[in-house]
Amino acid sequence: MIILNLKKLLKIFGLLILTGNIVNAEYIKRNGEIYYRDWSEEKTRILKNIDKKSFEILENDFAKDKNNIYYQGEKIEKIDPKNAKIFGSHFVKDEKIVFDADEKKELKDVDTKTLKSVGDYYFKDKNNAYFDMKKIDEKVDLETFVYLDYFYAKDKNNLYFYGQKVKGVSPNNFNFLTLLSSVPDNIIKSGNDFYLVYENDLNEKIYAKKMDFPIDKDTFESFSMRVYKDKNNFYYYDETDDIKKGKTLIKFKNEADIKTLKFLKEKNGEKSDEYIKDEKNVYYVDEENVEIKKIENADYKTFQIIEYLYAKDKNNVYYQGKKLNNVNPNYFKIVDNEIKYNNEFYKIDDNMNLIKIERE
């Protein structure tokens, strides 16, 4: 048995991030022409035979004019733009057909007239329920079928994750743990019990195993992708552990006072998963070594996040909780995920020194 693959989930979750205005920005109107630029491409390509007056950018990389509908700059022949409706990240329908724009094919078994979105990647028509427009194999009760969150859905009989029935847990009294990160969790709560959701690699079925975690159940919550906390400590979720033995939560070596814990915020306003404070000190959450490390000599009042793993106070710059040598925080920046210091670009060596990047 293996823990459900997070990389698989991240790949899907990435599609959600690439929707809306971010992707729509890749259609460009310039000098009387319309261009499309794929997010992975540097060059734009001109769209030919477009009716420029009626051209309209839609959601999720779709666009249309009075004659056609387009996906990633390519014309879809079979869809009537007047009746087109977007579903999910890459599906579109009109009154006659449902079309998978990624696979460039018509979906024959979906009832077009009754198809509707349940939430994110879940859909249903009068006959079936679907995940990513693939039929859910279980007999779904369509009247009570609803989307929850983080790829979970349920009906009156079952809980579904990633479009599969989760065996071993009731859909009633189901709750997520409080999530502070954007990654789906594999630990859920039903009633007063906690369950580990995992995939059996022999039959590719998804199961929920009731876990007797050594935690305070009333205060147990998610902190980041694989880190949890209760009123007493932090815990690490190790997806490589043998779930049969129940060794899925590892207690952190911890110096912080959990009772007075304060969360630091990143520039976007979200809580940091790496840096925390209590009433006296600043700490780095070291997942790799399962340890909450005190940052020695950090200036408590001026300590702030620069970006992701980088932080600073009035005296120093820190990377992964370690002080960079001989770096003035007033001249240190992160530009397009690179270190810029005194208008030059640098990388960090193993000894926490800045090494200048020579560029042609």
C-alpha positions in Angstrom: 0.0 0.0 0.0 1.2 3.5 -0.7 0.0 7.0 0.4 -2.0 8.7 -2.3 0.6 10.3 -4.6 0.8 14.1 -3.9 2.5 14.7 -7.2 -0.5 13.4 -9.0 -2.7 15.8 -7.0 -0.4 18.7 -7.5 -0.5 18.2 -11.3 -4.3 18.5 -11.2 -4.3 21.3 -8.7 -2.0 23.3 -10.9 -4.7 23.3 -13.5 -6.9 25.2 -11.1 -4.3 27.8 -10.5 -3.8 28.4 -14.2 -7.5 29.4 -14.7 -9.1 32.8 -15.0 -7.2 36.0 -15.5 -3.8 34.4 -15.4 -4.4 32.4 -18.5 -6.7 34.9 -20.2 -3.8 37.3 -20.2 -2.1 35.2 -22.9 -4.6 36.4 -25.5 -3.1 39.7 -26.6 -4.6 42.5 -28.7 -1.9 44.6 -30.3 -1.6 46.8 -33.3 -4.9 45.7 -34.7 -4.1 42.0 -34.5 -4.9 39.3 -32.0 -2.1 37.0 -30.7 -1.9 34.0 -28.4 1.1 33.1 -26.2 1.2 29.8 -24.4 2.5 30.2 -20.8 5.5 28.0 -21.6 6.4 29.8 -24.8 8.3 33.1 -25.2 7.0 34.0 -28.7 3.4 35.0 -29.5 1.6 33.7 -32.6 -0.9 35.6 -34.6 -4.5 34.3 -34.8 -5.7 34.3 -38.4 -9.2 34.7 -39.8 -10.5 36.1 -36.5 -13.4 38.5 -36.4 -11.7 41.2 -34.4 -14.8 43.2 -33.6 -16.6 40.4 -31.9 -13.6 38.7 -30.4 -14.0 38.1 -26.7 -11.7 36.4 -24.1 -13.5 33.8 -22.0 -12.4 31.9 -19.0 -9.9 29.1 -18.8 -8.0 29.8 -22.0 -11.1 29.9 -24.2 -12.1 32.8 -26.4 -14.7 33.3 -29.1 -15.9 35.6 -31.9 -19.2 35.6 -33.7 -18.2 32.6 -35.9 -16.1 30.3 -33.7 -14.8 29.4 -30.3 -11.1 29.0 -29.6 -9.0 27.1 -27.1 -5.4 28.1 -26.5 -5.6 30.0 -29.8 -6.9 27.0 -31.8 -10.3 27.0 -33.5 -12.8 24.4 -32.3 -14.8 23.4 -35.3 -17.9 21.7 -33.8 -19.0 24.2 -31.2 -21.6 26.9 -31.8 -20.1 30.0 -30.1 -23.6 31.5 -29.6 -24.5 28.6 -27.2 -21.1 27.7 -25.9 -20.7 27.1 -22.2 -17.3 26.4 -20.5 -17.0 23.5 -18.0 -14.0 23.1 -15.8 -10.5 23.8 -17.2 -10.8 22.4 -20.7 -14.4 21.4 -21.5 -17.0 23.3 -23.6 -20.5 22.4 -24.7 -23.3 23.8 -26.9 -26.8 22.4 -27.4 -25.6 19.4 -29.2 -22.2 18.1 -28.0 -19.7 18.2 -25.2 -16.1 18.7 -26.3 -12.8 18.0 -24.6 -10.5 20.8 -25.8 -7.3 19.2 -24.4 -7.9 15.8 -26.1 -9.6 17.5 -29.1 -12.5 15.0 -29.1 -16.2 14.9 -28.6 -17.5 13.2 -25.5 -20.2 10.7 -26.7 -21.6 9.4 -23.4 -22.4 12.7 -21.7 -26.0 14.1 -21.8 -25.5 17.6 -23.1 -28.8 19.1 -22.2 -28.7 18.1 -18.5 -24.9 18.4 -17.9 -24.0 20.8 -15.1 -21.0 21.5 -12.9 -21.1 20.3 -9.3 -17.9 22.0 -8.4 -14.3 22.2 -9.7 -13.7 18.9 -11.5 -17.0 17.2 -10.6 -20.0 17.2 -13.0 -23.3 15.4 -13.4 -26.0 14.9 -15.9 -29.4 13.1 -15.6 -27.7 9.7 -15.8 -24.2 9.8 -14.2 -21.7 11.7 -12.1 -18.2 12.5 -13.5 -14.8 13.5 -12.3 -12.8 15.4 -15.0 -15.7 14.3 -17.3 -14.9 10.6 -16.7 -17.8 8.6 -15.3 -17.5 7.7 -11.6 -17.8 3.9 -11.5 -19.8 3.7 -8.3 -23.6 4.1 -8.4 -23.9 7.7 -7.3 -27.0 9.1 -5.8 -27.4 12.1 -8.1 -29.9 14.0 -6.0 -27.7 14.2 -3.0 -24.3 14.4 -4.9 -22.5 17.5 -3.9 -18.9 18.9 -4.1 -17.1 19.5 -0.8 -13.6 20.8 -1.3 -10.0 19.6 -2.1 -11.2 17.0 -4.7 -13.7 15.5 -2.3 -17.4 15.0 -3.0 -20.2 13.0 -1.4 -23.7 11.7 -1.7 -26.0 10.2 1.0 -24.1 6.9 0.8 -20.5 7.5 0.0 -17.5 9.9 0.2 -15.5 10.4 -3.1 -11.9 11.6 -3.5 -10.4 12.2 -6.9 -13.5 10.7 -8.4 -13.2 7.4 -6.5 -15.2 6.1 -3.6 -13.3 6.3 -0.4 -13.8 2.9 1.3 -14.0 2.7 5.0 -15.4 6.0 6.1 -19.0 7.5 6.3 -19.8 10.7 4.4 -21.8 11.8 7.4 -20.3 14.2 9.9 -17.4 14.7 7.6 -15.0 17.6 8.1 -11.8 18.9 6.7 -9.0 19.9 9.0 -8.2 23.6 8.9 -6.0 24.0 5.9 -3.3 26.7 5.7 -1.8 25.5 2.5 -3.1 25.0 -1.0 -2.3 21.3 -1.2 -5.0 18.7 -0.7 -4.6 16.7 2.6 -4.7 13.0 3.0 -5.9 13.2 6.6 -9.6 13.8 7.2 -12.0 13.8 10.2 -15.4 12.1 10.3 -17.3 12.5 13.6 -14.7 12.3 16.4 -12.3 10.1 14.5 -9.4 10.8 12.1 -8.7 8.8 9.0 -5.7 8.5 6.7 -6.8 8.5 3.0 -4.5 6.3 0.9 -4.4 4.5 -2.4 -3.9 0.7 -2.7 -1.4 0.3 -5.5 -2.5 -3.3 -6.2 -6.1 -2.5 -7.1 -5.8 1.4 -7.4 -8.8 1.8 -5.0 -8.9 4.5 -2.4 -9.4 3.7 1.3 -9.7 5.5 4.6 -8.0 3.9 7.5 -9.0 4.9 11.0 -5.9 6.2 12.9 -5.2 6.3 16.6 -2.9 9.3 16.6 -1.2 10.3 19.9 -2.6 13.8 19.7 -5.1 16.2 21.3 -8.1 15.6 19.1 -9.9 18.8 20.0 -7.1 21.1 18.8 -5.5 19.0 16.1 -5.3 20.9 12.8 -3.3 21.2 9.6 -0.4 23.7 9.6 1.0 23.1 6.1 1.3 20.5 3.4 2.5 17.6 5.7 2.7 19.4 9.0 0.0 19.4 11.7 -0.3 20.9 15.2 -2.3 20.6 18.3 -2.1 22.5 21.6 1.0 20.6 22.6 3.2 20.2 19.6 3.9 20.0 15.9 3.7 16.7 13.9 5.1 15.7 10.6 3.1 13.5 8.1 5.6 11.1 6.5 4.1 9.6 3.3 6.8 7.0 3.1 5.9 5.4 6.4 4.1 2.0 6.6 0.5 2.8 7.2 -0.2 -0.7 8.5 1.9 0.2 11.6 0.1 3.6 12.0 3.4 5.4 12.0 2.2 8.4 9.9 2.7 11.3 12.3 6.1 12.1 13.7 6.5 14.4 16.6 8.7 17.5 15.9 11.7 18.3 18.1 10.4 21.6 19.2 11.6 24.7 21.1 8.6 26.9 20.5 5.9 27.7 23.0 2.8 26.4 21.2 0.4 28.3 23.5 1.7 31.7 22.4 2.3 30.8 18.8 2.1 33.6 16.2 2.0 33.1 12.4 4.1 35.3 10.2 2.6 36.5 6.9 4.1 36.5 3.4 3.8 39.4 1.1 0.5 38.1 -0.4 -1.0 38.1 3.1 -1.0 34.3 3.5 0.4 32.6 6.6 3.9 31.4 6.2 4.5 27.6 6.4 8.2 28.1 7.2 8.5 30.9 9.8 6.7 31.2 13.1 7.0 33.2 16.4 6.1 32.7 20.0 6.2 35.5 22.6 10.0 35.6 22.7 11.7 34.1 19.7 11.5 33.4 15.9 11.6 29.9 14.6 12.0 28.0 11.3 9.8 24.9 10.6 12.4 22.4 9.2 10.3 19.6 7.7 13.3 17.7 6.3 14.7 17.2 9.8 11.3 17.3 11.6 12.4 20.1 13.9 11.3 23.6 14.9 14.5 25.5 15.0 15.1 28.7 16.9 16.7 31.4 14.8 19.5 32.6 17.0 20.0 36.3 17.5 17.1 37.3 15.2 15.7 40.7 15.9 12.2 39.8 17.0 10.5 43.2 16.3 11.8 43.7 12.8 11.7 40.0 11.6 9.6 39.6 8.4 9.2 37.3 5.4 10.8 38.4 2.1 9.5 35.5 0.0 8.9 31.8 0.7 12.1 30.5 2.3 13.7 34.0 2.6 13.3 36.3 5.6 15.1 39.3 7.1 15.3 41.6 10.1 17.0 44.9 10.5 20.4 43.3 10.7 20.5 40.1 8.5 18.9 38.0 5.8 17.9 34.4 6.4 17.4 31.4 4.1 15.7 28.3 5.5 16.2 29.8 8.9 20.0 30.2 8.5 21.7 33.6 8.4 23.4 34.6 5.2 27.0 35.8 5.7 27.8 39.5 5.2 24.5 40.5 3.6 22.9 43.9 4.1 19.1 43.4 4.2 18.6 46.8 2.7 20.0 45.7 -0.6 18.7 42.2 -0.8 15.7 41.4 -3.1 14.1 38.4 -4.8 13.4 39.1 -8.5 11.7 36.4 -10.6 12.8 33.8 -8.0 16.4 34.9 -8.2 18.6 36.7 -5.6 19.4 40.3 -6.6 21.9 42.1 -4.3 23.4 45.5 -5.1 22.0 45.1 -8.7 23.8 41.9 -9.3 22.4 38.3 -9.3 23.7 35.7 -6.9 23.2 32.1 -5.7 23.8 30.6 -2.2 26.5 28.1 -1.5 26.5 25.4 1.2 28.2 27.8 3.7 25.5 30.5 3.4 27.6 32.8 1.3 26.4 34.7 -1.8 28.1 33.6 -5.0 27.9 36.0 -7.9 26.3 34.6 -11.1 28.4 35.5 -14.1 26.2 36.1 -17.2 27.2 36.9 -20.8 
